Every structure is written in structure tokens, then in C-alpha cells.
Amino acid sequence: MALGSLLPELQPGGTGRTPLIERVAQWAAEKPEASAFTFVDYSLDPAGAKITLTWAETHRRARAMAVRLRQSAEPGERAALLLPQTLEYMMTMLGALYSHVVAVPLFSPDLPGHADRLIGAYRDSEPAVIVTSRNALPHVEKFLADQDVPRPREIIFAEEVDEGLAKQWTDEPIGFDDLAYLQYTSGSTRRPAGVEITHGNVTANAAQLWAGWAPEKPNPELVSWLPLFHDMGLIATMAMPLVKGDHAIYTDPVSFIMNPLRWLQLIAERPDKNVYTAGPNFAYEYVASTATPEKVAKLDLTGLTACLNGAEPIRTSTLSTFAETFAPAGLRPGAQVPGYGLAEATVFVTADGDDVPPKIIEVDRAALTQGELRLHAGGDGASTLVSCGRAVGQIVAIVDPETRIEQPDGRVGEIWVHGPNTAPGYWRNSERSQDTFGGELAEPGGLPAGPWMKTGDYGVIHEGELYVTGRIKDLIIVDGRNHYPQDIEVTTQEAHPAVRPDYVAAFAVQGEETELLVVVAERNRRVPLARLDLAEVESAVRGAVNVEHEMSVHEFVLVEPGAVSRTSSGKIARAATRARFEAGELPTTAARLAGRR
């Protein structure tokens, strides 16, 4: 049984067929003095300097940016956003949506850890102009010189755009099929690619997210630190508030990393509101790990309606730790909302917004390796799965990728998505576009025959809800049995305290007769090097994996902190880690210890 249905208001003739960007003018007319976007700048004030734009100011500044972009670029040409996350970033995105200049939401080149993604996206998109800030200009100039990439026609400084230009803007028709921006994927399994997001896609996904995650409640507000160059951050912070003209409060990711409690402190300032927020699994783990009872006592989270957990595998330990840590601050059990999404669907696909605690089931691990979900009483031989809820405004089907036949409930298959939020393709990559977005069901029955977007993720439907089991390309097949790497990674990190939690990559390498398992794990800094026994760690990991998964570890490598590759959204990049392993490029702890002797 497939999940979901299409939203009537998004069908031809429906009330939601107005392009989302046109609602800026609507809210500027209906509530010009209401707060639209607030940026919290911790570089100006350690307590957070709040800078707010009303809807009237947002409309004016966005139109001024549209005029400025069109002075330098033609409709359809690309504008790369290489600037820090501020109000100017948001106004540039909105201005680009007005202007028909295709935005490429990226970041200032000095942002650490994302150099490869920036280089690939810049070269692939071939921007006509760059939008940056005066402060970021030296980093942009260095990037252009060091990478030997074509210089843009012009560099625009977002903070210097004259608001008076807004008077020159003349509204132009915006079609649902018009390209709005290129969302570059995080590259968890292959080279990043630009997903073509249309005005129809972003309009639909904002409405879907609102319907599935933010039900009608008074005084809703969005609080976020997520990067605007990432799909979840952009749709949650920019698009969803446009649906009803709500207030979005956001800061930058670095401010969150420096002090994760700032996230919850911003939420705690709004106890009389219905606050929505979102983040990947690691963010909830991170903020809970830094919270002391004294700090929690200063928070009031009674206004937190929903916190979406997505973008990477959701760990049951994270859900329980976050709930237990912040329950004294008034966090409701039903506030945590596990969800599923990906850039190819604009972002949002499923979530459970029923105000109930996350649904967690124990399943038989052996049966799951054979593609069947069978409930288990727990304990030995069990794997834990977290429900990602139901589809909203789109249709999700579980499909056998070989036969293209929909699978019944309880059978594992590839997750396929059909809806107005699925992108038309990848930028200048027709072959890969057809492979991903051109899915056709062999026996559609009552479902649309196509086109379906093939996610590359394995999943299963149980009691009307989606459970994600892993990525197809990451699947480890040993002696004819399917093993999900995240299960092996959890077993590894629990095997010995010297393994750093959530920094383990399990993958397969080809042997003579079958695939062989390799596990790469980062060293936990909390275990002093002087007390580290490598043989003991390896023995513990090998034994745990053998007992839990009935398979042997071909090679275990303990590496230095920071060595396991991750994507821009924080997911373990197993393919990248495997490539570095095969090239002998991983900084091993054994080499570190040998160098000390």
C-alpha cells in the first residue's frame, strides 16, 4: 500500500497555484508592519543582536535585489550566493526568485569543511554573477584565484544594493515550471549535482511541509540555525513562513556549533508562541551533550510545538536522550518529529505531526536482511527502526527496483516518490536525470504509472508509516545476505569506549568470491592515547559485529578524529571514506602511536 495523496489546492485551478514568491507582496499589503525575518547576530553581541525586517521591508528589499540582479544577468543565467548567512542572504534568495535569475545558494568560501562542494557547484553552475559581501570579498577573490575557475561577469555586494531600486521593478509572470534555483546535493554517495528546483516545486513543498509538520495553531514561529545553502534550512526558514506570512527567526550554523544551547535559548524566549524548528540527528545529540541541569533549568520549552529530526539516520538513543534531558524544561513528549526527505523532492517527504512520542519498533534483523519486516521482542537479533511518519501532499511507494513492482506492506524496497515537489531533473545531466526522475511502475494499479522519483533509499511501510532502512548504494552484501551499514556502525560504537560515537563508517570492498566488510572508526578523544590498547579495541569490535550480525570484519581501522568523511548535512559519507581507505589516505591511530615511540 502506498502512502499519501496529492493536495487538492495544488491541482490545476486550486487555491495554492500562486507561486510562493508572490505571497511576499500579499503579506506586505495585508500586514506590512508584522515581523517577517529576524536574524540573530552573535558576532555583534554575545547575547545575540536581533535584526528584524517587516514584510513591507522584505518586499522592498527583495524587489530592489531583483532589479540589481537583472542589471547584471539575463533571465535563466545563474547567480552564485557566496556570502555569509545574514538577512542579506535571505533577501538575495527572494530577489532571485522575483528576477528569473537562477539562484545557486552556496556560502562564503571561508566556511570550513565544504571546499570540494563549493568548487564542484561553482564549476557546474557557471554563474554569470556572484553575490557576496564586502567582508567576504577577500575570500571570494582567493577562491577564484586558487581554483582557476572563470570569473563572473560581475560581483554584487548584497548589503550595498540601493533599496530605492525597488521602485523600478515591474512584476513579471512566474510559471510553475520556471526554474527557481539549483540545490546542490551534499554528495553522500557521488559527486554533488544541481537539483533543478522550479517555482512549482518550492510552492508545493512549502505547502506540504506546513500541512504535515505545522498544523494550524495560533502565533506560529520558526526558529532555526540551519544553513540556507542546504535544502532543509532553505525550505524551513525561507519557504514555509511564506505560506501564511509567519515570522522566521534564524542565526548562522557557526554560532550554533560554537554554543549549541543558543538554539534552545532562542526557542525558550517564545513560550507564548507555537515554535517550530528542525535539525539533523547529530544536532539533537550535540545540544543534549552540552546541557547541564543548571542550564536546562533556565530554559522554558513549553512553546516548542515541533522539532523535525531529519537529513540523516535517526538514532533511538538520540530521541530518548533529548527527551530526557529537556523534559525538565517543559519539552513535550510529542514535540520530536522524525521525518524523511531529500533534495530531489525539494526536501520534505514524510513526517509524523500527530503530537505523539516518536514511534519506535524492534524488528528481526535476520528477516530484515532478507527484505522482510518482522516484529521482534527485542534483545539479541533485533534491530531498531524509527517511524518517519506519513507522506503529505505527495505519494510514496515501496518498489522492487529490479521488477519496478510495488511491494506490499512489510516488504523492503526502494522508496519512490510522486508529487508536484519532485524536481524535473539535474542541471545539465540528462542521463542521470532520467535514471532518478523517470521511474515507471510496471504494474501501477491505482497509482500513477509515472514519473516517479527514485530516492536510492531502501524502506518499508508498516501500519501506514514509512521506515527507512538504508541507502541502496551503501548496502553491504556478504554471502548473499543484505546488511545495513548503520546497524554495523551502531554495534561498533557500542563495542568499546575508544570508538567515537556517530563517527563510524562501515562499507564493503570486493573480495574474490563475496564482498568483504571494512569498518573505519574515529578514536574517541576522551580515551587518552597513553591508555589506548589498539588490539583490545579491534578485538571488541570484531567480536561484537560477529555476535550481533553473524559476519566477520575483514579489516578494522581506528583513525584520528575528523578522518571519517561527512557530507555537508552531517551524514557519514561512506563512499568517500572507502575511497580514502583504498587509497591509503586515512590518518590511522596506529601511525599516530608509532610516531610517538
KEDO-725799 format. One record per residue (C-alpha): residue number from 1; x, y, z. Coordinates in nm, 4 decimals, decimal comma. Example, Ala and Ser with C-alpha at 12.3 -4.5 7.8 and 13.67 -1.06 7.14 Angstrom:
! residues 2
1	1,2300	-0,4500	0,7800
2	1,3670	-0,1060	0,7140
***
This chain:
! residues 597
1	0,0000	0,0000	0,0000
2	0,1361	0,3411	-0,0976
3	0,1312	0,6379	0,1376
4	-0,0240	0,9798	0,0840
5	-0,2211	1,1710	-0,1753
6	-0,1855	1,4993	-0,3616
7	-0,3071	1,8257	-0,2056
8	-0,6225	1,9498	-0,3842
9	-0,5143	2,3145	-0,3605
10	-0,2040	2,2367	-0,5693
11	-0,4019	2,0827	-0,8546
12	-0,4893	2,2923	-1,1637
13	-0,7436	2,5519	-1,0573
14	-0,6607	2,5064	-0,6878
15	-0,6130	2,7888	-0,4403
16	-0,2433	2,7078	-0,3932
17	-0,1415	2,7596	-0,7554
18	0,0029	3,1044	-0,6884
19	0,3860	3,0920	-0,6985
20	0,5183	3,1190	-0,3455
21	0,7316	3,4286	-0,4109
22	0,4194	3,6299	-0,4985
23	0,2992	3,5910	-0,1385
24	0,5676	3,8336	-0,0227
25	0,3667	4,1115	-0,1866
26	0,0477	3,9725	-0,0337
27	0,1823	3,9846	0,3224
28	0,3410	4,3257	0,2597
29	-0,0061	4,4545	0,1668
30	-0,2036	4,2736	0,4388
31	0,0340	4,3164	0,7360
32	0,3171	4,5484	0,6347
33	0,4450	4,6126	0,9894
34	0,4415	4,2490	1,1017
35	0,7812	4,0838	1,1583
36	0,8921	3,8656	0,8688
37	1,2565	3,7656	0,9171
38	1,4783	3,8169	1,2217
39	1,8496	3,7402	1,2055
40	2,0309	3,6883	1,5355
41	2,3925	3,8014	1,5068
42	2,6222	3,6692	1,7795
43	2,9270	3,8367	1,6268
44	2,7847	4,1765	1,7214
45	2,6688	4,0757	2,0682
46	2,7450	3,7519	2,2585
47	2,3860	3,7606	2,3786
48	2,2609	3,7823	2,0196
49	2,1798	4,1060	1,8386
50	1,8366	4,0711	1,6755
51	1,7857	4,2467	1,3415
52	1,4293	4,2288	1,2078
53	1,2682	4,3070	0,8746
54	0,8931	4,3605	0,8415
55	0,7003	4,2200	0,5483
56	0,6945	4,5647	0,3853
57	1,0724	4,5950	0,4212
58	1,1211	4,2392	0,2947
59	0,9119	4,3118	-0,0133
60	1,1032	4,6320	-0,0863
61	1,4476	4,4844	-0,0395
62	1,3673	4,1701	-0,2399
63	1,2413	4,3765	-0,5345
64	1,5491	4,6000	-0,5156
65	1,7699	4,2903	-0,5337
66	1,5670	4,1646	-0,8304
67	1,6390	4,4885	-1,0170
68	2,0083	4,4734	-0,9270
69	2,0421	4,1128	-1,0443
70	1,8764	4,1903	-1,3756
71	2,1214	4,4748	-1,4314
72	2,3970	4,2142	-1,4471
73	2,2323	3,8908	-1,5610
74	1,9676	3,7735	-1,8032
75	1,6733	3,5501	-1,7068
76	1,7971	3,1923	-1,6836
77	2,1557	3,2866	-1,6018
78	2,2884	3,1847	-1,2618
79	2,3771	3,3936	-0,9579
80	2,6036	3,2212	-0,7033
81	2,5449	3,3240	-0,3418
82	2,8914	3,3312	-0,1842
83	2,8076	3,5298	0,1249
84	2,7641	3,4675	0,4969
85	2,4271	3,3697	0,6409
86	2,2591	3,7010	0,7239
87	1,9430	3,8894	0,6276
88	2,1208	3,9805	0,3013
89	2,1377	3,6124	0,2114
90	1,7614	3,5759	0,2519
91	1,6886	3,8949	0,0567
92	1,9154	3,7751	-0,2245
93	1,7274	3,4469	-0,2496
94	1,3902	3,6220	-0,2578
95	1,5172	3,8762	-0,5097
96	1,6433	3,5994	-0,7354
97	1,3044	3,4262	-0,7209
98	1,1438	3,7502	-0,8404
99	1,4016	3,8175	-1,1104
100	1,4072	3,4895	-1,3083
101	1,7826	3,4832	-1,2470
102	1,8527	3,1298	-1,1193
103	1,9934	3,1349	-0,7665
104	2,2693	2,8950	-0,6642
105	2,2573	2,9017	-0,2810
106	2,6132	2,8399	-0,1623
107	2,8287	3,0055	0,1059
108	3,1304	3,2217	0,1714
109	3,4477	3,0331	0,0707
110	3,5948	3,0701	0,4199
111	3,3320	2,8346	0,5666
112	3,5412	2,5335	0,6732
113	3,4786	2,1766	0,5642
114	3,2900	2,2339	0,2380
115	3,5597	2,3280	-0,0153
116	3,5012	2,0373	-0,2543
117	3,1291	2,1032	-0,2674
118	3,1811	2,4723	-0,3411
119	3,4288	2,4038	-0,6206
120	3,2051	2,1432	-0,7832
121	2,8877	2,3509	-0,7593
122	3,0532	2,6690	-0,8865
123	3,2065	2,4997	-1,1882
124	2,8920	2,3062	-1,2694
125	2,6534	2,6037	-1,2466
126	2,8754	2,8503	-1,4376
127	2,7355	3,1610	-1,2650
128	2,7158	3,4888	-1,4525
129	2,7344	3,6866	-1,1270
130	2,8425	3,6347	-0,7696
131	2,6549	3,7913	-0,4798
132	2,8717	3,8349	-0,1712
133	2,9543	4,0918	0,0977
134	3,2446	4,3338	0,1349
135	3,3787	4,1374	0,4301
136	3,3715	3,8121	0,2338
137	3,5285	3,9600	-0,0819
138	3,8891	3,8628	0,0059
139	3,7783	3,5008	0,0485
140	3,5895	3,5107	-0,2819
141	3,8890	3,6583	-0,4646
142	4,1180	3,3927	-0,3164
143	3,8731	3,1191	-0,4164
144	3,8565	3,2437	-0,7759
145	4,2357	3,2678	-0,7992
146	4,3221	2,9389	-0,6252
147	4,0692	2,7243	-0,8084
148	4,1307	2,8733	-1,1512
149	3,7566	2,8999	-1,2192
150	3,6040	3,1519	-1,4617
151	3,5466	3,4941	-1,3133
152	3,1859	3,6099	-1,3098
153	3,0643	3,8975	-1,5179
154	3,0198	4,0992	-1,2007
155	3,0421	4,0719	-0,8220
156	2,7447	4,2249	-0,6391
157	2,7657	4,3301	-0,2745
158	2,4342	4,2413	-0,1158
159	2,4483	4,4983	0,1648
160	2,5133	4,7802	-0,0839
161	2,2063	4,7274	-0,3034
162	2,0052	5,0513	-0,3070
163	1,6554	4,9898	-0,1701
164	1,5352	5,2695	-0,3971
165	1,5746	5,0321	-0,6908
166	1,2564	4,8583	-0,5756
167	1,0523	5,1317	-0,7447
168	1,1936	5,0234	-1,0805
169	1,0721	4,6669	-1,0533
170	0,7818	4,5624	-1,2758
171	0,6183	4,2314	-1,1884
172	0,6699	3,9581	-1,4448
173	0,4679	3,6387	-1,4902
174	0,6156	3,3452	-1,2981
175	0,5256	2,9977	-1,4183
176	0,5199	2,6889	-1,2013
177	0,7633	2,5210	-1,4416
178	1,0098	2,8122	-1,4364
179	1,3456	2,7241	-1,2809
180	1,3846	2,8947	-0,9410
181	1,7218	2,7746	-0,8098
182	1,9774	2,4945	-0,8198
183	2,0019	2,2958	-0,4966
184	2,3352	2,1182	-0,4898
185	2,3216	1,7814	-0,3177
186	2,5519	1,7047	-0,0290
187	2,7287	1,4250	-0,2127
188	2,6854	1,1344	0,0302
189	2,7265	0,8744	-0,2451
190	2,8591	1,0551	-0,5518
191	2,9742	1,3898	-0,6860
192	2,7349	1,6723	-0,5907
193	2,4801	1,7584	-0,8570
194	2,2497	2,0547	-0,9032
195	1,8854	1,9619	-0,8491
196	1,6617	2,1858	-1,0620
197	1,4015	2,3300	-0,8254
198	1,1123	2,5018	-1,0026
199	0,8743	2,7624	-0,8629
200	0,6105	2,4887	-0,8593
201	0,8372	2,2592	-0,6594
202	0,9122	2,5143	-0,3878
203	0,5487	2,6290	-0,3704
204	0,4267	2,2703	-0,3345
205	0,6854	2,1625	-0,0790
206	0,6234	2,4661	0,1417
207	0,2527	2,3812	0,1469
208	0,3266	2,0143	0,2117
209	0,5629	2,0950	0,4955
210	0,3068	2,3254	0,6512
211	0,0293	2,0666	0,6232
212	0,2377	1,7799	0,7594
213	0,4568	1,9467	1,0158
214	0,2996	2,2780	1,1161
215	-0,0740	2,2251	1,1638
216	-0,2955	2,5265	1,2142
217	-0,2066	2,6768	1,5511
218	-0,2030	3,0404	1,6604
219	0,1132	3,2523	1,6589
220	0,3444	3,0056	1,4810
221	0,7107	3,0991	1,4504
222	1,0131	2,9268	1,3001
223	1,3467	2,9184	1,4857
224	1,6492	2,7841	1,3010
225	2,0269	2,7806	1,2718
226	2,0334	2,5508	0,9674
227	2,2446	2,6622	0,6697
228	2,0426	2,8310	0,3985
229	2,2567	2,6614	0,1349
230	2,1129	2,3280	0,2492
231	1,7680	2,2081	0,1391
232	1,6202	2,1660	0,4880
233	1,7384	2,5059	0,6063
234	1,6211	2,6874	0,2949
235	1,2710	2,5406	0,2806
236	1,2076	2,5545	0,6559
237	1,3424	2,9078	0,7039
238	1,2536	3,0801	0,3771
239	0,9668	2,8905	0,2153
240	0,7437	2,7635	0,4938
241	0,6961	3,1063	0,6604
242	0,5779	3,2440	0,3246
243	0,2796	3,0073	0,3209
244	0,0926	3,2012	0,5911
245	0,3169	3,5042	0,6356
246	0,4716	3,3883	0,9617
247	0,7803	3,5058	1,1478
248	1,1145	3,3270	1,0995
249	1,3990	3,3752	1,3478
250	1,7357	3,2385	1,2442
251	2,1072	3,2559	1,3090
252	2,4075	3,1010	1,1349
253	2,5432	2,7453	1,1721
254	2,8777	2,8555	1,3178
255	2,7005	3,0323	1,6048
256	2,5199	2,7069	1,6798
257	2,8366	2,4967	1,6665
258	3,0171	2,7401	1,8981
259	2,7327	2,7258	2,1521
260	2,4528	2,4789	2,0688
261	2,2333	2,5942	2,3564
262	2,1772	2,9213	2,1695
263	1,9314	2,7245	1,9550
264	1,7142	2,6292	2,2508
265	1,7576	2,9663	2,4171
266	1,6006	3,1334	2,1125
267	1,3097	2,8907	2,1386
268	1,2796	2,9473	2,5131
269	1,2312	3,3202	2,4529
270	0,8979	3,2403	2,2819
271	0,6938	3,0491	2,5465
272	0,3697	3,2145	2,4335
273	0,4191	3,1076	2,0699
274	0,3948	2,7816	1,8783
275	0,7574	2,7372	1,7751
276	0,8744	2,5039	1,5003
277	1,2329	2,4053	1,4415
278	1,4375	2,1423	1,2589
279	1,7776	1,9813	1,2573
280	1,9678	1,6649	1,1713
281	2,0089	1,3897	1,4279
282	2,3581	1,4996	1,5283
283	2,2302	1,8449	1,6318
284	1,9924	1,6995	1,8906
285	2,2675	1,4723	2,0189
286	2,5112	1,7633	2,0310
287	2,2884	2,0055	2,2172
288	2,1858	1,7411	2,4711
289	2,5507	1,6512	2,5371
290	2,6345	2,0111	2,6292
291	2,3326	2,0740	2,8544
292	2,3803	2,0641	3,2282
293	2,0900	2,0555	3,4768
294	2,1733	2,4160	3,5676
295	2,1481	2,5283	3,2048
296	1,8294	2,3304	3,1445
297	1,6690	2,4927	3,4474
298	1,6986	2,8303	3,2744
299	1,5021	2,7151	2,9666
300	1,1287	2,7234	2,9031
301	1,0458	2,4927	2,6119
302	0,6707	2,4856	2,6639
303	0,6297	2,6870	2,3431
304	0,8112	2,4272	2,1294
305	0,5406	2,2658	1,9184
306	0,7542	2,0521	1,6882
307	1,1205	1,9849	1,6202
308	1,1747	1,7947	1,2980
309	1,4568	1,5414	1,3005
310	1,5751	1,4542	0,9506
311	1,8556	1,4690	0,6910
312	2,0399	1,1671	0,8341
313	1,9640	0,8340	1,0079
314	1,7658	0,8939	1,3266
315	1,9042	0,7183	1,6319
316	1,6692	0,5985	1,9049
317	1,9335	0,6866	2,1643
318	1,9272	1,0469	2,0436
319	1,5483	1,0662	2,0698
320	1,5486	0,9332	2,4255
321	1,8474	1,1417	2,5371
322	1,6998	1,4637	2,4007
323	1,3608	1,3898	2,5569
324	1,5049	1,3045	2,8985
325	1,7482	1,5966	2,9028
326	1,4935	1,8665	2,8246
327	1,1772	1,7284	2,9841
328	1,2500	1,9397	3,2970
329	1,2366	2,2477	3,0709
330	0,8832	2,1619	2,9581
331	0,9628	1,9690	2,6390
332	0,6504	1,7717	2,5469
333	0,6957	1,4013	2,4568
334	0,5218	1,4619	2,1241
335	0,7376	1,7560	2,0186
336	1,0023	1,5397	1,8487
337	0,9044	1,4707	1,4875
338	1,1180	1,2226	1,2915
339	1,0920	1,2831	0,9187
340	1,2332	1,1886	0,5814
341	1,3276	1,3985	0,2830
342	1,5873	1,4709	0,0174
343	1,6861	1,7495	-0,2207
344	1,5364	1,5718	-0,5214
345	1,1928	1,6132	-0,3578
346	1,2770	1,9799	-0,2804
347	1,3250	1,8439	0,0728
348	1,0164	1,7307	0,2671
349	0,8568	1,3893	0,2031
350	0,7202	1,2421	0,5271
351	0,6802	1,3299	0,8945
352	0,4544	1,2500	1,1871
353	0,2957	1,5643	1,3270
354	0,0360	1,3919	1,5473
355	0,1788	1,5230	1,8773
356	0,2689	1,1749	1,9975
357	0,6119	1,0415	2,1024
358	0,8225	0,9042	1,8150
359	0,7180	0,5534	1,7172
360	0,9997	0,3005	1,7537
361	0,9750	-0,0687	1,6645
362	1,2064	-0,3659	1,7185
363	1,2406	-0,5923	1,4153
364	1,4080	-0,9223	1,3425
365	1,7494	-0,8376	1,1971
366	1,7860	-1,1669	1,0079
367	1,4455	-1,1251	0,8439
368	1,5313	-0,7662	0,7507
369	1,8447	-0,8838	0,5695
370	1,6085	-1,0935	0,3563
371	1,3845	-0,7951	0,2831
372	1,1053	-0,8658	0,5314
373	0,9939	-0,6599	0,8309
374	0,9084	-0,8942	1,1147
375	0,8480	-0,7566	1,4642
376	1,0844	-0,8795	1,7351
377	1,0521	-0,8790	2,1115
378	1,3882	-0,7041	2,1453
379	1,7270	-0,8171	2,2691
380	1,9567	-1,0405	2,0665
381	1,8913	-1,0455	1,6940
382	1,6867	-0,7260	1,6947
383	1,7284	-0,4022	1,5010
384	1,5536	-0,0799	1,5905
385	1,3640	0,1289	1,3341
386	1,2147	0,4763	1,3790
387	0,8942	0,5738	1,2019
388	0,9290	0,8715	0,9675
389	0,5519	0,9175	0,9533
390	0,3266	0,9606	0,6533
391	0,3517	1,1375	0,3217
392	0,1700	1,4691	0,2874
393	0,0636	1,6119	-0,0485
394	0,2627	1,3501	-0,2391
395	0,2636	0,9732	-0,2874
396	0,5294	0,7353	-0,1527
397	0,5554	0,3775	-0,2776
398	0,7942	0,0940	-0,1905
399	0,9115	-0,0600	-0,5161
400	1,1320	-0,3527	-0,6183
401	1,3984	-0,1635	-0,8173
402	1,4564	-0,4607	-1,0497
403	1,0951	-0,5521	-1,1374
404	0,9513	-0,1989	-1,0827
405	0,6573	-0,3584	-0,8983
406	0,5154	-0,2019	-0,5827
407	0,5826	-0,4092	-0,2720
408	0,3210	-0,4945	-0,0107
409	0,3395	-0,3619	0,3428
410	0,6168	-0,5292	0,5355
411	0,8428	-0,5867	0,2341
412	1,1582	-0,3796	0,1882
413	1,2151	-0,1993	-0,1412
414	1,3294	0,1290	-0,2868
415	1,1408	0,4404	-0,1777
416	0,9785	0,6086	-0,4809
417	0,8079	0,9498	-0,4634
418	0,5492	1,1093	-0,6926
419	0,4214	1,4640	-0,6459
420	0,4464	1,8286	-0,7509
421	0,7504	1,8732	-0,5248
422	0,9728	1,6265	-0,7135
423	1,2258	1,8095	-0,9285
424	1,2316	1,7772	-1,3090
425	1,5963	1,6741	-1,3156
426	1,9609	1,7551	-1,2544
427	2,1264	2,0570	-1,4111
428	2,2800	1,9621	-1,7472
429	2,2758	1,5899	-1,6730
430	2,0018	1,4267	-1,8764
431	2,1236	1,0690	-1,8306
432	2,1316	1,0871	-1,4530
433	1,8040	1,2832	-1,4554
434	1,6261	1,0074	-1,6450
435	1,7682	0,7441	-1,4120
436	1,6499	0,9261	-1,0978
437	1,3332	1,1096	-1,2014
438	1,1978	0,8848	-1,4767
439	1,0727	0,5912	-1,2743
440	0,7789	0,4000	-1,4236
441	0,5783	0,1335	-1,2402
442	0,5431	-0,1918	-1,4338
443	0,2027	-0,2586	-1,2751
444	0,0687	0,0751	-1,1472
445	-0,2772	-0,0454	-1,0496
446	-0,4433	0,2537	-0,8832
447	-0,1191	0,4518	-0,8667
448	0,0224	0,6900	-1,1284
449	0,2368	0,4998	-1,3777
450	0,4958	0,7773	-1,3609
451	0,7062	0,9711	-1,3433
452	0,8388	0,8582	-1,0066
453	1,1499	0,9901	-0,8366
454	1,3708	0,7011	-0,7280
455	1,5336	0,8012	-0,3990
456	1,8117	0,5445	-0,3801
457	1,6970	0,4637	-0,0260
458	1,5583	0,1363	0,0983
459	1,2469	0,1483	0,3140
460	0,9376	-0,0354	0,4252
461	0,5788	0,0602	0,5079
462	0,4353	-0,0726	0,8325
463	0,0910	0,0187	0,9658
464	0,0665	0,3142	0,7293
465	0,4020	0,4714	0,8168
466	0,7414	0,4836	0,6472
467	1,0533	0,3280	0,7978
468	1,3833	0,3996	0,6226
469	1,6285	0,1095	0,6352
470	1,9301	0,2452	0,4452
471	2,0835	0,3602	0,1177
472	2,0897	0,1136	-0,1696
473	2,4434	0,2089	-0,2696
474	2,5642	0,1623	0,0887
475	2,4135	-0,1843	0,1257
476	2,6704	-0,4482	0,2252
477	2,6039	-0,7883	0,0669
478	2,8060	-1,0701	0,2242
479	2,7361	-1,4329	0,1350
480	2,4043	-1,3344	-0,0230
481	2,2702	-1,1511	0,2836
482	2,1959	-0,7785	0,2942
483	2,3429	-0,5818	0,5831
484	2,2677	-0,2175	0,6556
485	2,5832	-0,0228	0,7412
486	2,4188	0,1930	1,0066
487	2,3394	-0,1197	1,2120
488	2,7033	-0,2288	1,1990
489	2,8146	0,1244	1,2844
490	2,5982	0,1318	1,5975
491	2,7320	-0,2075	1,7054
492	3,0877	-0,0814	1,6534
493	3,0487	0,2373	1,8544
494	2,8911	0,0453	2,1417
495	3,1656	-0,2188	2,1435
496	3,4369	-0,0094	2,3088
497	3,4614	0,3371	2,4691
498	3,7612	0,4226	2,2492
499	3,5286	0,4441	1,9460
500	3,3844	0,7909	1,8916
501	3,0011	0,7700	1,8737
502	2,8430	0,8640	1,5381
503	3,1811	0,8733	1,3617
504	3,1946	0,5212	1,2199
505	3,1787	0,4186	0,8536
506	3,1017	0,0592	0,7540
507	3,1319	-0,0374	0,3888
508	3,2122	-0,3265	0,1583
509	3,5140	-0,3932	-0,0597
510	3,5159	-0,6581	-0,3284
511	3,6736	-0,9944	-0,2396
512	3,7392	-1,2921	-0,4632
513	3,4029	-1,4592	-0,4001
514	3,1942	-1,2142	-0,1995
515	3,2041	-0,8612	-0,0595
516	3,4170	-0,8061	0,2486
517	3,3299	-0,5801	0,5421
518	3,5552	-0,2901	0,6362
519	3,4880	-0,0748	0,9428
520	3,6571	0,2634	0,9872
521	3,6047	0,4282	1,3263
522	3,7334	0,7521	1,4723
523	3,9183	0,7494	1,8020
524	3,7302	0,8968	2,0970
525	3,9375	1,1823	2,2402
526	3,8030	1,1040	2,5872
527	4,0224	0,7929	2,5995
528	4,3842	0,9090	2,6476
529	4,6325	0,7819	2,3919
530	4,8558	0,6537	2,6703
531	4,5807	0,4158	2,7848
532	4,4740	0,3048	2,4373
533	4,5168	-0,0636	2,3506
534	4,4561	-0,0994	1,9756
535	4,4401	-0,4773	1,9878
536	4,1776	-0,4629	2,2614
537	3,9614	-0,2173	2,0630
538	3,9843	-0,4244	1,7469
539	3,9035	-0,7468	1,9296
540	3,5987	-0,5894	2,0930
541	3,4667	-0,4565	1,7607
542	3,5253	-0,7822	1,5737
543	3,3568	-0,9819	1,8476
544	3,0531	-0,7532	1,8703
545	2,9946	-0,7483	1,4940
546	3,0356	-1,1249	1,4742
547	2,7841	-1,1866	1,7506
548	2,5303	-0,9214	1,6508
549	2,5412	-0,9621	1,2729
550	2,6871	-1,3097	1,2212
551	2,9576	-1,1768	0,9919
552	3,3291	-1,1188	1,0188
553	3,5126	-0,7900	0,9856
554	3,7674	-0,8126	0,7043
555	3,9528	-0,5044	0,8272
556	3,9034	-0,2668	1,1183
557	4,0788	0,0705	1,1148
558	4,0859	0,3109	1,4066
559	4,1543	0,6607	1,2712
560	4,2189	1,0013	1,4158
561	3,9300	1,2411	1,4968
562	3,7986	1,4134	1,1841
563	3,9140	1,1394	0,9463
564	3,5721	0,9884	0,8644
565	3,4240	1,1852	0,5745
566	3,0874	1,3533	0,6199
567	2,8525	1,5339	0,3843
568	2,7518	1,8990	0,4213
569	2,4383	1,7895	0,6074
570	2,6400	1,5836	0,8566
571	2,5761	1,2347	0,7183
572	2,8523	0,9743	0,7092
573	2,9969	0,9772	0,3553
574	3,0773	0,6086	0,3266
575	3,1800	0,6155	-0,0404
576	3,4262	0,8985	0,0228
577	3,5658	0,7217	0,3288
578	3,6040	0,3993	0,1292
579	3,7911	0,5841	-0,1450
580	4,0356	0,7280	0,1098
581	4,0739	0,3840	0,2706
582	4,1548	0,2207	-0,0622
583	4,3997	0,4997	-0,1456
584	4,5737	0,4604	0,1908
585	4,4999	0,8218	0,2822
586	4,3341	0,7731	0,6216
587	4,5301	0,9070	0,9220
588	4,5332	0,5982	1,1419
589	4,5758	0,5986	1,5162
590	4,8326	0,3192	1,4768
591	5,0523	0,5560	1,2756
592	4,9994	0,8285	1,5360
593	5,1121	0,5948	1,8134
594	5,4078	0,4703	1,6103
595	5,5204	0,8289	1,5592
596	5,5296	0,8854	1,9352
597	5,7626	0,5946	2,0009
***
